Amino acid sequence: MKKFLATLLLAAVMLTGASFCVEYEPAAALEPVATPVHAVAEQVNLTEKRADIPQPVVSKAPVVQPEEPMEEPNAVTLTQEEIDLIALCVMAEAEGEPEEGQRLVIDTILNRVDDPRFPGNVHDVIYQKNQFAGMYGERIERCYVKEELVQLVREELENRTNSEVVFFRTGHYHSYGVPLFQVGAHYFSSYE
């Protein structure tokens, strides 16, 4: 029965010439109509503020600059555990060295944390293979966290003595890096 009705409908369309397609005028035949923006806004009711639509908040308050200075680009925020680990490493590496040399050992660790060529945290910098030899073996067993060294770490976190040093060794400069200076028994170097 469905086939019969479909065939009958098709025959009627063919005999009458009726079309189910809508013919449109080409775009070139249409004339442009200028519609002002406010007329469109009125048509869609955009001229009044609507309570159901959140309105932007425009503040006329003056911009207030922070009173505290911004952190330096190389400022690092550390936990107490990380500060203690640096202090322990300084004792293992630079006990008996002048305070300036101890500060430079701290700076070496902090500069490495900041440098993408080294691990990005204190623990991994200090325990990186073949680095900070004083942290291994019998030497570290005799070391402890001294409050004076913790204070030096805090001071260097606020204002580093040197932001270039990334290497040091006792007795002579490394065969790599750029030699910078000697303080006490340590020879400090940088990458550039």
Secondary structure, DSSP 8 states (H G I E B T S, - for coil): -HHHHHHHHHHHHHHHT---S-----GGGS------HHHHHHHTT-SS--TTS-------------SS----TT-----HHHHHHHHHHHHHHHTTS-HHHHHHHHHHHHHHHHSTTS-SSHHHHHTSTTS-GGGSHHHHHT----HHHHHHHHHHHHS-S-SS--EEEESS--SSSEEEEEETTEEEEE--
